[in-house]
């Protein structure tokens, strides 16, 4: 159980689009991502989180930063607020920046 049941862990990093039919994302492009999870033991369960992301059509996943968010009111971005709510309800949520970092 989380030390605070309202805590969401935000793992920020990068992933590469691995699915040609991934809607607005082009195969091979790298995007910044954010995985929001209620999993306090996210480090021990990183393989499960990466599998979740891979099942959504992403590969070459790299996390660079982890932040703890306890209060939704500290978020000012509508996408992050929506993702926070989704993660609270479903345990995790993925946010992908629409603009690619590297175009192949």
C-alpha contacts under 8 A as a table, 3 or more apart, distances in Angstrom:
res1	aa1	res2	aa2	distance
1	X	5	X	7.23
1	X	40	X	7.16
2	X	5	X	5.26
2	X	6	X	7.97
2	X	7	X	6.94
2	X	38	X	7.63
2	X	39	X	7.51
2	X	40	X	5.53
3	X	7	X	7.78
4	X	7	X	5.48
4	X	70	X	7.56
6	X	70	X	5.40
6	X	71	X	7.32
6	X	88	X	7.81
7	X	38	X	6.58
7	X	68	X	6.38
7	X	69	X	5.58
7	X	70	X	4.32
7	X	71	X	7.65
8	X	36	X	6.26
8	X	37	X	5.56
8	X	38	X	4.97
8	X	39	X	7.78
8	X	68	X	5.79
8	X	69	X	5.18
8	X	70	X	6.24
8	X	84	X	7.20
8	X	87	X	7.58
8	X	88	X	7.52
9	X	35	X	7.93
9	X	36	X	5.62
9	X	37	X	5.24
9	X	38	X	6.15
9	X	39	X	7.18
9	X	40	X	7.23
9	X	42	X	7.99
9	X	66	X	6.70
9	X	67	X	5.78
9	X	68	X	4.69
9	X	69	X	6.36
10	X	34	X	6.30
10	X	35	X	5.61
10	X	36	X	4.52
10	X	37	X	6.54
10	X	65	X	7.99
10	X	66	X	5.46
10	X	67	X	5.11
10	X	68	X	6.22
10	X	69	X	7.34
11	X	34	X	5.53
11	X	35	X	5.06
11	X	36	X	6.43
11	X	63	X	6.25
11	X	64	X	7.45
11	X	65	X	5.81
11	X	66	X	4.54
11	X	67	X	6.69
12	X	32	X	7.46
12	X	33	X	5.82
12	X	34	X	4.44
12	X	35	X	6.47
12	X	63	X	5.52
12	X	64	X	5.90
12	X	65	X	5.16
12	X	66	X	6.23
13	X	32	X	5.66
13	X	33	X	5.35
13	X	34	X	6.40
13	X	61	X	7.41
13	X	62	X	5.41
13	X	63	X	4.07
13	X	64	X	5.07
13	X	65	X	6.76
14	X	30	X	6.72
14	X	31	X	5.60
14	X	32	X	4.36
14	X	33	X	5.31
14	X	60	X	7.79
14	X	61	X	5.76
14	X	62	X	5.28
14	X	63	X	6.49
15	X	30	X	5.55
15	X	31	X	5.63
15	X	32	X	6.51
15	X	33	X	6.65
15	X	58	X	5.96
15	X	59	X	5.65
15	X	60	X	5.34
15	X	61	X	4.39
15	X	62	X	6.43
16	X	27	X	7.77
16	X	28	X	5.76
16	X	29	X	5.55
16	X	30	X	4.17
16	X	31	X	6.27
16	X	58	X	5.48
16	X	59	X	5.11
16	X	60	X	5.61
16	X	61	X	6.99
17	X	20	X	7.88
17	X	22	X	7.55
17	X	25	X	6.66
17	X	26	X	6.57
17	X	27	X	5.05
17	X	28	X	5.16
17	X	29	X	5.57
17	X	30	X	6.29
17	X	31	X	7.67
17	X	57	X	6.24
17	X	58	X	4.73
17	X	59	X	6.34
18	X	27	X	5.62
18	X	28	X	6.18
18	X	57	X	5.37
18	X	58	X	4.99
18	X	59	X	5.68
19	X	22	X	5.41
19	X	27	X	5.78
19	X	57	X	5.14
19	X	58	X	7.09
20	X	26	X	6.70
20	X	27	X	5.04
22	X	25	X	5.62
22	X	26	X	7.23
22	X	27	X	7.69
22	X	57	X	6.68
23	X	26	X	7.92
24	X	98	X	7.81
25	X	29	X	7.30
25	X	98	X	7.38
26	X	29	X	5.73
28	X	103	X	7.64
28	X	104	X	6.33
29	X	100	X	5.89
29	X	101	X	7.18
29	X	102	X	5.76
29	X	103	X	5.31
29	X	104	X	6.12
30	X	100	X	5.51
30	X	101	X	5.38
30	X	102	X	5.43
30	X	103	X	7.28
31	X	96	X	6.65
31	X	97	X	6.00
31	X	98	X	7.25
31	X	99	X	6.76
31	X	100	X	4.72
31	X	101	X	5.32
31	X	102	X	7.56
32	X	96	X	6.11
32	X	97	X	5.53
32	X	100	X	7.54
32	X	101	X	7.09
33	X	94	X	7.08
33	X	95	X	5.54
33	X	96	X	4.53
33	X	97	X	6.22
34	X	94	X	5.81
34	X	95	X	4.98
34	X	96	X	6.54
35	X	92	X	6.92
35	X	93	X	5.80
35	X	94	X	4.63
35	X	95	X	6.36
36	X	83	X	7.07
36	X	84	X	6.67
36	X	87	X	6.01
36	X	92	X	5.31
36	X	93	X	5.12
36	X	94	X	6.31
36	X	95	X	7.94
37	X	42	X	7.75
37	X	87	X	5.73
37	X	88	X	7.73
37	X	91	X	5.57
37	X	92	X	4.12
37	X	93	X	6.52
38	X	87	X	6.69
38	X	88	X	6.65
38	X	91	X	5.30
38	X	92	X	6.42
39	X	42	X	5.19
39	X	91	X	7.19
41	X	44	X	5.46
41	X	45	X	6.32
42	X	45	X	4.96
42	X	46	X	5.66
42	X	49	X	7.75
43	X	46	X	5.21
45	X	48	X	5.48
45	X	49	X	6.59
46	X	49	X	5.04
46	X	50	X	6.11
47	X	50	X	5.08
47	X	51	X	6.12
48	X	51	X	5.02
48	X	52	X	6.26
49	X	52	X	5.06
49	X	53	X	6.44
50	X	53	X	5.06
50	X	54	X	6.07
50	X	61	X	7.01
51	X	54	X	4.97
51	X	55	X	6.05
52	X	55	X	5.25
52	X	56	X	6.69
53	X	56	X	5.18
53	X	57	X	6.88
53	X	58	X	5.87
53	X	59	X	7.61
53	X	94	X	7.44
54	X	57	X	5.20
54	X	58	X	4.64
54	X	59	X	5.60
55	X	58	X	7.16
58	X	61	X	7.36
63	X	66	X	7.96
69	X	72	X	7.20
69	X	74	X	7.86
71	X	74	X	5.74
71	X	75	X	7.81
72	X	75	X	5.58
72	X	81	X	6.62
72	X	84	X	7.18
73	X	76	X	7.42
75	X	78	X	7.97
75	X	80	X	6.80
75	X	81	X	6.20
76	X	80	X	7.74
76	X	81	X	7.38
77	X	80	X	5.37
77	X	81	X	6.24
78	X	81	X	5.03
78	X	82	X	6.11
79	X	82	X	5.16
79	X	83	X	6.10
79	X	95	X	7.74
80	X	83	X	4.91
80	X	84	X	5.90
80	X	95	X	7.59
81	X	84	X	5.02
81	X	85	X	6.33
82	X	85	X	5.22
82	X	86	X	6.19
83	X	86	X	4.89
83	X	87	X	5.99
83	X	93	X	5.74
83	X	94	X	7.20
83	X	95	X	7.04
84	X	87	X	5.13
84	X	88	X	6.21
84	X	93	X	7.45
85	X	88	X	5.12
85	X	89	X	6.31
86	X	89	X	5.13
86	X	90	X	5.93
86	X	91	X	7.65
86	X	92	X	7.01
86	X	93	X	6.11
87	X	90	X	5.13
87	X	91	X	4.72
87	X	92	X	4.08
87	X	93	X	4.93
88	X	91	X	5.67
88	X	92	X	7.19
90	X	93	X	7.53
97	X	100	X	7.24
100	X	103	X	6.48
